[in-house]
Amino acid sequence: MLDLTSHIKQEALSLGADLVGIADCAVLTGLETTPADLLSGFKVAISIAVKLPSAVFEQLVDRPTPLYSSCYQTANQQLDRISFHLSAKIERAGGMALPIPASQPLDMNNYTSHLSAKAVANSAGLGWQGKSLLIITPQFGPRVRLATILTDLPLTPATPLKNRCGSCRNCSDACVAQAIRNVNTEFHYESRDEALDFQKCADKLVNEFKNLAGVDKPICGICIKVCPWGRTLSVRNRAESGTTC
């Protein structure tokens, strides 16, 4: 007989999630949310990840491609579908659930949404926050998209993972906007500008990449491609042994 936490995780996986973690909402207190009382009444946040196809990253050289844009959007749709159906299952079990969209920017000046899915995933133990600000999962590196469900179910929170970026500077060296500062953090950055020149990154994505034919989204993917944690296991093992990165 599965306990409640294991049952909810199994339900998410059966709906198509690749990774699931639980974050204590108390740990998330202080995060900027829209509305400001978004977390009120909820005990935990369920972090859900789906993996992006590895082959799509091999097409990236110095800019996003229409194929990558399509996979990016499909992953977001998949996450929203999983979140919607899992929320319905939680409600049928007597709980309250609020699915947060995978990608729904509300403030296009500051590029913020309802709640940082990366901060939730970090607290839920799905991965650590890399130098690119992205969540690096042990299983798939940063080649994932994320969504969140807030619930009042008494689920057991996970323990955050130790940062394992070390001295690797692949993402900062490859950044086409020269925005990543190559700065590590134990848990999370005090501000995103501590990790990268966010305006440089945003300008590249919004003013250039979004306008590419067939892309139509402020996305990039280069720092995701070069992260050793997202490569095949054999390449990743070489990276950990010091032969790369």
PyRosetta script that sets phi, psi and omega in degrees:
from pyrosetta import init, pose_from_sequence

init()
pose = pose_from_sequence("MLDLTSHIKQEALSLGADLVGIADCAVLTGLETTPADLLSGFKVAISIAVKLPSAVFEQLVDRPTPLYSSCYQTANQQLDRISFHLSAKIERAGGMALPIPASQPLDMNNYTSHLSAKAVANSAGLGWQGKSLLIITPQFGPRVRLATILTDLPLTPATPLKNRCGSCRNCSDACVAQAIRNVNTEFHYESRDEALDFQKCADKLVNEFKNLAGVDKPICGICIKVCPWGRTLSVRNRAESGTTC")
pose.set_psi(1, 120.1)
pose.set_omega(1, -179.4)
pose.set_phi(2, -74.2)
pose.set_psi(2, 141.4)
pose.set_omega(2, 171.6)
pose.set_phi(3, -72.7)
pose.set_psi(3, 171.8)
pose.set_omega(3, -173.0)
pose.set_phi(4, -61.1)
pose.set_psi(4, -43.1)
pose.set_omega(4, -179.3)
pose.set_phi(5, -62.0)
pose.set_psi(5, -47.6)
pose.set_omega(5, 179.0)
pose.set_phi(6, -63.2)
pose.set_psi(6, -37.2)
pose.set_omega(6, -179.9)
pose.set_phi(7, -63.8)
pose.set_psi(7, -46.1)
pose.set_omega(7, -179.5)
pose.set_phi(8, -64.3)
pose.set_psi(8, -41.6)
pose.set_omega(8, 177.9)
pose.set_phi(9, -62.1)
pose.set_psi(9, -43.1)
pose.set_omega(9, -179.7)
pose.set_phi(10, -64.7)
pose.set_psi(10, -37.6)
pose.set_omega(10, 176.9)
pose.set_phi(11, -62.4)
pose.set_psi(11, -42.9)
pose.set_omega(11, 179.3)
pose.set_phi(12, -62.9)
pose.set_psi(12, -43.5)
pose.set_omega(12, 179.2)
pose.set_phi(13, -63.7)
pose.set_psi(13, -39.1)
pose.set_omega(13, -179.8)
pose.set_phi(14, -67.5)
pose.set_psi(14, -23.9)
pose.set_omega(14, 178.0)
pose.set_phi(15, -83.8)
pose.set_psi(15, -9.7)
pose.set_omega(15, 176.6)
pose.set_phi(16, 122.2)
pose.set_psi(16, 0.6)
pose.set_omega(16, 176.2)
pose.set_phi(17, -68.9)
pose.set_psi(17, 147.4)
pose.set_omega(17, 175.1)
pose.set_phi(18, -96.0)
pose.set_psi(18, -30.1)
pose.set_omega(18, 177.9)
pose.set_phi(19, -140.8)
pose.set_psi(19, 145.9)
pose.set_omega(19, 178.0)
pose.set_phi(20, -141.1)
pose.set_psi(20, 135.8)
pose.set_omega(20, 176.3)
pose.set_phi(21, -142.6)
pose.set_psi(21, 163.1)
pose.set_omega(21, -178.0)
pose.set_phi(22, -121.0)
pose.set_psi(22, 128.4)
pose.set_omega(22, 177.3)
pose.set_phi(23, -115.0)
pose.set_psi(23, 139.0)
pose.set_omega(23, 175.5)
pose.set_phi(24, -73.7)
pose.set_psi(24, 125.5)
pose.set_omega(24, -179.6)
pose.set_phi(25, -62.6)
pose.set_psi(25, -24.4)
pose.set_omega(25, 177.6)
pose.set_phi(26, -63.6)
pose.set_psi(26, -33.4)
pose.set_omega(26, 178.3)
pose.set_phi(27, -69.8)
pose.set_psi(27, -27.2)
pose.set_omega(27, -177.1)
pose.set_phi(28, -85.9)
pose.set_psi(28, -6.9)
pose.set_omega(28, 179.5)
pose.set_phi(29, -57.1)
pose.set_psi(29, 132.4)
pose.set_omega(29, -178.5)
pose.set_phi(30, 104.4)
pose.set_psi(30, -17.3)
pose.set_omega(30, 175.7)
pose.set_phi(31, -67.4)
pose.set_psi(31, 146.6)
pose.set_omega(31, 174.7)
pose.set_phi(32, -71.6)
pose.set_psi(32, 126.4)
pose.set_omega(32, 178.8)
pose.set_phi(33, -132.1)
pose.set_psi(33, 158.6)
pose.set_omega(33, 175.1)
pose.set_phi(34, -131.1)
pose.set_psi(34, 114.7)
pose.set_omega(34, -1.7)
pose.set_phi(35, -70.7)
pose.set_psi(35, 171.9)
pose.set_omega(35, -173.8)
pose.set_phi(36, -63.1)
pose.set_psi(36, -27.7)
pose.set_omega(36, -178.4)
pose.set_phi(37, -101.2)
pose.set_psi(37, 26.7)
pose.set_omega(37, -175.3)
pose.set_phi(38, -54.4)
pose.set_psi(38, -38.6)
pose.set_omega(38, -175.4)
pose.set_phi(39, -81.6)
pose.set_psi(39, -9.1)
pose.set_omega(39, -175.6)
pose.set_phi(40, -61.5)
pose.set_psi(40, 129.6)
pose.set_omega(40, 177.6)
pose.set_phi(41, 89.8)
pose.set_psi(41, -3.6)
pose.set_omega(41, -179.5)
pose.set_phi(42, -109.9)
pose.set_psi(42, 142.1)
pose.set_omega(42, -179.7)
pose.set_phi(43, -89.6)
pose.set_psi(43, -43.2)
pose.set_omega(43, -174.7)
pose.set_phi(44, -138.0)
pose.set_psi(44, 164.7)
pose.set_omega(44, 173.6)
pose.set_phi(45, -120.3)
pose.set_psi(45, 127.5)
pose.set_omega(45, 177.6)
pose.set_phi(46, -91.7)
pose.set_psi(46, 122.3)
pose.set_omega(46, 178.5)
pose.set_phi(47, -100.0)
pose.set_psi(47, 128.2)
pose.set_omega(47, -177.6)
pose.set_phi(48, -121.6)
pose.set_psi(48, 136.4)
pose.set_omega(48, 177.8)
pose.set_phi(49, -127.7)
pose.set_psi(49, 142.4)
pose.set_omega(49, 168.5)
pose.set_phi(50, -121.9)
pose.set_psi(50, 142.4)
pose.set_omega(50, -177.2)
pose.set_phi(51, -83.8)
pose.set_psi(51, 139.4)
pose.set_omega(51, 173.2)
pose.set_phi(52, -86.7)
pose.set_psi(52, 145.7)
pose.set_omega(52, -179.7)
pose.set_phi(53, -59.6)
pose.set_psi(53, 130.5)
pose.set_omega(53, -176.7)
pose.set_phi(54, -62.1)
pose.set_psi(54, -37.3)
pose.set_omega(54, -174.2)
pose.set_phi(55, -62.6)
pose.set_psi(55, -27.4)
pose.set_omega(55, -177.1)
pose.set_phi(56, -66.3)
pose.set_psi(56, -27.3)
pose.set_omega(56, -179.7)
pose.set_phi(57, -75.5)
pose.set_psi(57, -24.5)
pose.set_omega(57, 179.1)
pose.set_phi(58, -68.8)
pose.set_psi(58, -15.8)
pose.set_omega(58, 177.9)
pose.set_phi(59, -83.0)
pose.set_psi(59, -12.6)
pose.set_omega(59, -176.1)
pose.set_phi(60, -85.0)
pose.set_psi(60, 132.1)
pose.set_omega(60, 176.5)
pose.set_phi(61, -116.4)
pose.set_psi(61, -63.2)
pose.set_omega(61, 179.5)
pose.set_phi(62, -139.9)
pose.set_psi(62, 14.8)
pose.set_omega(62, -178.6)
pose.set_phi(63, -166.0)
pose.set_psi(63, 162.5)
pose.set_omega(63, 177.2)
pose.set_phi(64, -73.8)
pose.set_psi(64, 157.8)
pose.set_omega(64, 178.9)
pose.set_phi(65, -115.5)
pose.set_psi(65, 162.5)
pose.set_omega(65, 174.1)
pose.set_phi(66, -57.5)
pose.set_psi(66, -34.8)
pose.set_omega(66, 178.6)
pose.set_phi(67, -64.5)
pose.set_psi(67, -42.9)
pose.set_omega(67, 178.5)
pose.set_phi(68, -64.9)
pose.set_psi(68, -41.8)
pose.set_omega(68, 178.9)
pose.set_phi(69, -60.0)
pose.set_psi(69, -41.5)
pose.set_omega(69, 179.2)
pose.set_phi(70, -64.3)
pose.set_psi(70, -45.0)
pose.set_omega(70, 178.6)
pose.set_phi(71, -63.3)
pose.set_psi(71, -40.3)
pose.set_omega(71, 178.8)
pose.set_phi(72, -58.7)
pose.set_psi(72, -48.2)
pose.set_omega(72, -178.3)
pose.set_phi(73, -69.7)
pose.set_psi(73, -38.4)
pose.set_omega(73, 178.6)
pose.set_phi(74, -64.0)
pose.set_psi(74, -40.7)
pose.set_omega(74, 178.2)
pose.set_phi(75, -61.8)
pose.set_psi(75, -41.4)
pose.set_omega(75, 177.8)
pose.set_phi(76, -62.0)
pose.set_psi(76, -42.7)
pose.set_omega(76, 178.8)
pose.set_phi(77, -64.0)
pose.set_psi(77, -40.7)
pose.set_omega(77, 178.2)
pose.set_phi(78, -62.4)
pose.set_psi(78, -43.8)
pose.set_omega(78, 179.0)
pose.set_phi(79, -62.2)
pose.set_psi(79, -42.9)
pose.set_omega(79, 179.5)
pose.set_phi(80, -65.1)
pose.set_psi(80, -36.2)
pose.set_omega(80, 178.1)
pose.set_phi(81, -66.1)
pose.set_psi(81, -46.3)
pose.set_omega(81, 178.7)
pose.set_phi(82, -60.5)
pose.set_psi(82, -46.6)
pose.set_omega(82, -178.7)
pose.set_phi(83, -61.4)
pose.set_psi(83, -41.4)
pose.set_omega(83, -179.4)
pose.set_phi(84, -63.3)
pose.set_psi(84, -48.0)
pose.set_omega(84, -176.7)
pose.set_phi(85, -71.3)
pose.set_psi(85, -36.4)
pose.set_omega(85, 177.5)
pose.set_phi(86, -67.6)
pose.set_psi(86, -37.2)
pose.set_omega(86, 177.2)
pose.set_phi(87, -62.3)
pose.set_psi(87, -39.3)
pose.set_omega(87, 177.5)
pose.set_phi(88, -64.3)
pose.set_psi(88, -39.8)
pose.set_omega(88, 178.1)
pose.set_phi(89, -64.9)
pose.set_psi(89, -38.8)
pose.set_omega(89, 178.8)
pose.set_phi(90, -63.9)
pose.set_psi(90, -41.9)
pose.set_omega(90, 179.4)
pose.set_phi(91, -66.3)
pose.set_psi(91, -38.7)
pose.set_omega(91, 177.9)
pose.set_phi(92, -65.4)
pose.set_psi(92, -24.5)
pose.set_omega(92, 177.9)
pose.set_phi(93, -86.2)
pose.set_psi(93, 0.9)
pose.set_omega(93, 176.5)
pose.set_phi(94, 99.1)
pose.set_psi(94, 4.8)
pose.set_omega(94, 179.6)
pose.set_phi(95, -98.2)
pose.set_psi(95, 174.8)
pose.set_omega(95, 174.6)
pose.set_phi(96, -109.9)
pose.set_psi(96, 138.5)
pose.set_omega(96, -177.3)
pose.set_phi(97, -142.3)
pose.set_psi(97, 139.0)
pose.set_omega(97, 178.1)
pose.set_phi(98, -129.5)
pose.set_psi(98, 106.4)
pose.set_omega(98, 178.2)
pose.set_phi(99, -77.4)
pose.set_psi(99, 132.4)
pose.set_omega(99, 177.2)
pose.set_phi(100, -101.4)
pose.set_psi(100, 126.2)
pose.set_omega(100, -175.7)
pose.set_phi(101, -56.1)
pose.set_psi(101, 148.8)
pose.set_omega(101, -179.6)
pose.set_phi(102, -65.9)
pose.set_psi(102, -34.1)
pose.set_omega(102, -178.1)
pose.set_phi(103, -153.7)
pose.set_psi(103, 94.8)
pose.set_omega(103, 179.2)
pose.set_phi(104, -141.8)
pose.set_psi(104, 80.3)
pose.set_omega(104, -179.4)
pose.set_phi(105, -64.3)
pose.set_psi(105, 135.1)
pose.set_omega(105, 179.8)
pose.set_phi(106, -107.0)
pose.set_psi(106, -33.0)
pose.set_omega(106, -179.3)
pose.set_phi(107, -118.8)
pose.set_psi(107, 101.3)
pose.set_omega(107, -176.9)
pose.set_phi(108, -81.1)
pose.set_psi(108, -2.8)
pose.set_omega(108, 173.0)
pose.set_phi(109, -85.8)
pose.set_psi(109, -40.4)
pose.set_omega(109, -179.5)
pose.set_phi(110, -105.3)
pose.set_psi(110, -4.1)
pose.set_omega(110, 178.0)
pose.set_phi(111, 56.7)
pose.set_psi(111, 54.3)
pose.set_omega(111, 177.3)
pose.set_phi(112, -120.7)
pose.set_psi(112, 160.0)
pose.set_omega(112, -179.7)
pose.set_phi(113, -128.7)
pose.set_psi(113, -158.9)
pose.set_omega(113, -179.6)
pose.set_phi(114, -62.0)
pose.set_psi(114, -41.5)
pose.set_omega(114, -174.0)
pose.set_phi(115, -163.6)
pose.set_psi(115, 142.0)
pose.set_omega(115, -179.1)
pose.set_phi(116, -71.9)
pose.set_psi(116, 111.5)
pose.set_omega(116, 177.0)
pose.set_phi(117, -64.6)
pose.set_psi(117, -30.6)
pose.set_omega(117, 178.7)
pose.set_phi(118, -67.8)
pose.set_psi(118, -41.2)
pose.set_omega(118, 179.1)
pose.set_phi(119, -64.1)
pose.set_psi(119, -38.8)
pose.set_omega(119, 178.8)
pose.set_phi(120, -66.9)
pose.set_psi(120, -46.2)
pose.set_omega(120, 179.8)
pose.set_phi(121, -61.0)
pose.set_psi(121, -38.0)
pose.set_omega(121, 177.9)
pose.set_phi(122, -62.0)
pose.set_psi(122, -48.3)
pose.set_omega(122, -179.0)
pose.set_phi(123, -69.9)
pose.set_psi(123, -25.9)
pose.set_omega(123, -177.8)
pose.set_phi(124, -86.0)
pose.set_psi(124, 0.5)
pose.set_omega(124, 176.1)
pose.set_phi(125, 78.0)
pose.set_psi(125, 16.9)
pose.set_omega(125, 177.3)
pose.set_phi(126, -74.4)
pose.set_psi(126, -28.9)
pose.set_omega(126, -179.0)
pose.set_phi(127, -176.1)
pose.set_psi(127, -178.1)
pose.set_omega(127, 177.6)
pose.set_phi(128, -109.7)
pose.set_psi(128, 163.6)
pose.set_omega(128, 179.6)
pose.set_phi(129, -86.2)
pose.set_psi(129, 115.9)
pose.set_omega(129, -178.0)
pose.set_phi(130, -80.4)
pose.set_psi(130, 178.4)
pose.set_omega(130, -178.7)
pose.set_phi(131, -65.3)
pose.set_psi(131, -20.0)
pose.set_omega(131, 178.0)
pose.set_phi(132, -85.8)
pose.set_psi(132, 0.1)
pose.set_omega(132, -173.0)
pose.set_phi(133, 79.7)
pose.set_psi(133, -12.0)
pose.set_omega(133, -179.2)
pose.set_phi(134, -75.2)
pose.set_psi(134, 156.0)
pose.set_omega(134, 174.3)
pose.set_phi(135, -80.2)
pose.set_psi(135, 127.7)
pose.set_omega(135, 178.9)
pose.set_phi(136, -104.1)
pose.set_psi(136, 110.2)
pose.set_omega(136, 179.1)
pose.set_phi(137, -89.8)
pose.set_psi(137, 144.8)
pose.set_omega(137, 178.2)
pose.set_phi(138, -61.7)
pose.set_psi(138, -32.2)
pose.set_omega(138, -175.8)
pose.set_phi(139, -78.6)
pose.set_psi(139, -42.4)
pose.set_omega(139, -170.9)
pose.set_phi(140, -128.0)
pose.set_psi(140, 6.5)
pose.set_omega(140, -174.7)
pose.set_phi(141, 62.4)
pose.set_psi(141, -144.2)
pose.set_omega(141, 179.5)
pose.set_phi(142, -88.3)
pose.set_psi(142, 10.4)
pose.set_omega(142, -176.1)
pose.set_phi(143, -82.5)
pose.set_psi(143, 51.6)
pose.set_omega(143, -179.8)
pose.set_phi(144, -136.6)
pose.set_psi(144, 158.4)
pose.set_omega(144, 167.7)
pose.set_phi(145, -115.3)
pose.set_psi(145, 154.8)
pose.set_omega(145, -169.5)
pose.set_phi(146, -128.0)
pose.set_psi(146, 149.4)
pose.set_omega(146, 170.7)
pose.set_phi(147, -144.3)
pose.set_psi(147, 167.0)
pose.set_omega(147, -173.8)
pose.set_phi(148, -135.0)
pose.set_psi(148, 143.3)
pose.set_omega(148, 169.7)
pose.set_phi(149, -124.6)
pose.set_psi(149, 127.6)
pose.set_omega(149, 173.6)
pose.set_phi(150, -92.4)
pose.set_psi(150, 137.0)
pose.set_omega(150, -179.7)
pose.set_phi(151, -147.4)
pose.set_psi(151, 157.7)
pose.set_omega(151, 176.2)
pose.set_phi(152, -98.4)
pose.set_psi(152, 6.1)
pose.set_omega(152, 176.5)
pose.set_phi(153, -64.8)
pose.set_psi(153, 144.0)
pose.set_omega(153, -179.3)
pose.set_phi(154, -81.2)
pose.set_psi(154, 68.2)
pose.set_omega(154, -179.4)
pose.set_phi(155, -86.2)
pose.set_psi(155, 155.9)
pose.set_omega(155, -178.1)
pose.set_phi(156, -87.3)
pose.set_psi(156, 118.0)
pose.set_omega(156, -179.0)
pose.set_phi(157, -69.7)
pose.set_psi(157, 155.1)
pose.set_omega(157, 177.8)
pose.set_phi(158, -90.4)
pose.set_psi(158, 171.5)
pose.set_omega(158, 174.7)
pose.set_phi(159, -99.6)
pose.set_psi(159, 130.5)
pose.set_omega(159, 178.9)
pose.set_phi(160, -57.8)
pose.set_psi(160, 149.9)
pose.set_omega(160, -179.4)
pose.set_phi(161, -85.0)
pose.set_psi(161, 153.0)
pose.set_omega(161, 175.2)
pose.set_phi(162, -72.1)
pose.set_psi(162, 139.7)
pose.set_omega(162, 176.6)
pose.set_phi(163, -65.3)
pose.set_psi(163, 130.4)
pose.set_omega(163, -177.0)
pose.set_phi(164, -124.3)
pose.set_psi(164, 24.0)
pose.set_omega(164, 178.0)
pose.set_phi(165, -72.4)
pose.set_psi(165, -33.4)
pose.set_omega(165, 178.0)
pose.set_phi(166, 57.4)
pose.set_psi(166, -135.4)
pose.set_omega(166, -177.5)
pose.set_phi(167, -91.4)
pose.set_psi(167, 2.3)
pose.set_omega(167, 179.5)
pose.set_phi(168, -57.9)
pose.set_psi(168, 136.7)
pose.set_omega(168, 177.9)
pose.set_phi(169, -131.3)
pose.set_psi(169, 24.5)
pose.set_omega(169, -178.9)
pose.set_phi(170, -55.6)
pose.set_psi(170, -46.3)
pose.set_omega(170, -176.1)
pose.set_phi(171, -68.2)
pose.set_psi(171, -40.9)
pose.set_omega(171, -178.6)
pose.set_phi(172, -68.7)
pose.set_psi(172, -36.9)
pose.set_omega(172, 178.7)
pose.set_phi(173, -68.8)
pose.set_psi(173, -33.3)
pose.set_omega(173, -175.3)
pose.set_phi(174, -89.1)
pose.set_psi(174, -13.1)
pose.set_omega(174, -174.5)
pose.set_phi(175, -57.8)
pose.set_psi(175, 118.1)
pose.set_omega(175, -176.2)
pose.set_phi(176, -72.4)
pose.set_psi(176, -17.2)
pose.set_omega(176, 177.2)
pose.set_phi(177, -96.0)
pose.set_psi(177, -2.9)
pose.set_omega(177, -175.6)
pose.set_phi(178, 51.0)
pose.set_psi(178, 46.0)
pose.set_omega(178, -174.1)
pose.set_phi(179, -104.5)
pose.set_psi(179, -23.5)
pose.set_omega(179, -174.4)
pose.set_phi(180, -82.0)
pose.set_psi(180, 126.8)
pose.set_omega(180, -170.0)
pose.set_phi(181, -87.2)
pose.set_psi(181, -5.9)
pose.set_omega(181, -178.4)
pose.set_phi(182, 62.4)
pose.set_psi(182, 47.0)
pose.set_omega(182, 179.4)
pose.set_phi(183, -115.9)
pose.set_psi(183, 131.4)
pose.set_omega(183, 179.4)
pose.set_phi(184, -90.3)
pose.set_psi(184, 161.9)
pose.set_omega(184, 171.7)
pose.set_phi(185, -142.5)
pose.set_psi(185, 149.1)
pose.set_omega(185, 179.0)
pose.set_phi(186, -73.6)
pose.set_psi(186, -41.4)
pose.set_omega(186, -178.1)
pose.set_phi(187, -127.2)
pose.set_psi(187, -65.3)
pose.set_omega(187, 176.4)
pose.set_phi(188, -149.8)
pose.set_psi(188, 157.3)
pose.set_omega(188, -179.1)
pose.set_phi(189, -77.4)
pose.set_psi(189, 146.3)
pose.set_omega(189, 177.5)
pose.set_phi(190, -63.1)
pose.set_psi(190, -35.5)
pose.set_omega(190, 173.2)
pose.set_phi(191, -148.4)
pose.set_psi(191, 156.3)
pose.set_omega(191, -177.9)
pose.set_phi(192, -66.1)
pose.set_psi(192, -26.0)
pose.set_omega(192, 179.2)
pose.set_phi(193, -71.1)
pose.set_psi(193, -14.1)
pose.set_omega(193, 173.7)
pose.set_phi(194, -66.8)
pose.set_psi(194, -33.5)
pose.set_omega(194, -177.5)
pose.set_phi(195, -90.6)
pose.set_psi(195, -36.2)
pose.set_omega(195, -177.7)
pose.set_phi(196, -152.8)
pose.set_psi(196, 160.1)
pose.set_omega(196, 172.1)
pose.set_phi(197, -77.3)
pose.set_psi(197, 91.7)
pose.set_omega(197, -171.0)
pose.set_phi(198, -62.2)
pose.set_psi(198, -34.2)
pose.set_omega(198, -178.3)
pose.set_phi(199, -66.9)
pose.set_psi(199, -37.9)
pose.set_omega(199, 176.0)
pose.set_phi(200, -60.1)
pose.set_psi(200, -45.5)
pose.set_omega(200, 179.5)
pose.set_phi(201, -62.4)
pose.set_psi(201, -48.9)
pose.set_omega(201, -177.7)
pose.set_phi(202, -62.5)
pose.set_psi(202, -41.6)
pose.set_omega(202, -179.9)
pose.set_phi(203, -61.8)
pose.set_psi(203, -41.6)
pose.set_omega(203, 179.6)
pose.set_phi(204, -63.1)
pose.set_psi(204, -45.7)
pose.set_omega(204, -176.7)
pose.set_phi(205, -70.5)
pose.set_psi(205, -44.0)
pose.set_omega(205, -174.3)
pose.set_phi(206, -80.0)
pose.set_psi(206, -43.0)
pose.set_omega(206, -173.5)
pose.set_phi(207, -86.4)
pose.set_psi(207, -19.9)
pose.set_omega(207, -177.4)
pose.set_phi(208, -120.5)
pose.set_psi(208, -61.3)
pose.set_omega(208, -171.2)
pose.set_phi(209, -68.0)
pose.set_psi(209, -37.4)
pose.set_omega(209, 179.8)
pose.set_phi(210, -61.8)
pose.set_psi(210, -26.6)
pose.set_omega(210, -176.6)
pose.set_phi(211, -89.1)
pose.set_psi(211, -0.5)
pose.set_omega(211, 178.5)
pose.set_phi(212, -70.0)
pose.set_psi(212, 143.6)
pose.set_omega(212, -179.9)
pose.set_phi(213, -58.9)
pose.set_psi(213, 127.7)
pose.set_omega(213, 177.1)
pose.set_phi(214, 82.2)
pose.set_psi(214, -2.7)
pose.set_omega(214, -179.5)
pose.set_phi(215, -96.7)
pose.set_psi(215, -65.0)
pose.set_omega(215, 171.7)
pose.set_phi(216, 59.5)
pose.set_psi(216, 21.3)
pose.set_omega(216, 177.4)
pose.set_phi(217, -141.5)
pose.set_psi(217, 145.7)
pose.set_omega(217, 175.9)
pose.set_phi(218, -77.9)
pose.set_psi(218, 75.4)
pose.set_omega(218, -177.1)
pose.set_phi(219, -128.9)
pose.set_psi(219, 166.0)
pose.set_omega(219, 179.9)
pose.set_phi(220, -136.4)
pose.set_psi(220, -79.3)
pose.set_omega(220, 176.5)
pose.set_phi(221, 100.1)
pose.set_psi(221, -9.2)
pose.set_omega(221, -175.8)
pose.set_phi(222, -67.3)
pose.set_psi(222, -44.7)
pose.set_omega(222, 179.8)
pose.set_phi(223, -66.5)
pose.set_psi(223, -28.4)
pose.set_omega(223, 176.2)
pose.set_phi(224, -68.8)
pose.set_psi(224, -43.8)
pose.set_omega(224, -178.0)
pose.set_phi(225, -59.4)
pose.set_psi(225, -42.9)
pose.set_omega(225, -170.0)
pose.set_phi(226, -85.7)
pose.set_psi(226, -9.1)
pose.set_omega(226, -178.7)
pose.set_phi(227, -65.6)
pose.set_psi(227, 124.8)
pose.set_omega(227, -178.9)
pose.set_phi(228, -59.1)
pose.set_psi(228, -27.8)
pose.set_omega(228, -178.3)
pose.set_phi(229, -71.2)
pose.set_psi(229, -14.1)
pose.set_omega(229, 179.4)
pose.set_phi(230, -97.5)
pose.set_psi(230, -2.3)
pose.set_omega(230, -177.8)
pose.set_phi(231, -85.9)
pose.set_psi(231, -178.5)
pose.set_omega(231, 178.1)
pose.set_phi(232, -64.1)
pose.set_psi(232, 159.5)
pose.set_omega(232, -176.1)
pose.set_phi(233, -58.6)
pose.set_psi(233, -38.5)
pose.set_omega(233, -178.6)
pose.set_phi(234, -65.4)
pose.set_psi(234, -41.0)
pose.set_omega(234, 178.1)
pose.set_phi(235, -68.0)
pose.set_psi(235, -40.8)
pose.set_omega(235, 179.8)
pose.set_phi(236, -62.4)
pose.set_psi(236, -39.7)
pose.set_omega(236, 179.0)
pose.set_phi(237, -63.8)
pose.set_psi(237, -38.6)
pose.set_omega(237, 177.2)
pose.set_phi(238, -65.0)
pose.set_psi(238, -37.6)
pose.set_omega(238, 179.0)
pose.set_phi(239, -62.8)
pose.set_psi(239, -42.5)
pose.set_omega(239, -178.4)
pose.set_phi(240, -70.2)
pose.set_psi(240, -27.4)
pose.set_omega(240, -179.7)
pose.set_phi(241, -83.6)
pose.set_psi(241, -5.2)
pose.set_omega(241, 174.7)
pose.set_phi(242, 99.2)
pose.set_psi(242, 3.2)
pose.set_omega(242, -179.1)
pose.set_phi(243, -81.7)
pose.set_psi(243, -18.0)
pose.set_omega(243, 171.1)
pose.set_phi(244, -135.3)
pose.set_psi(244, 161.2)
pose.set_omega(244, 176.4)
pose.set_phi(245, 60.7)
pose.dump_pdb("model.pdb")
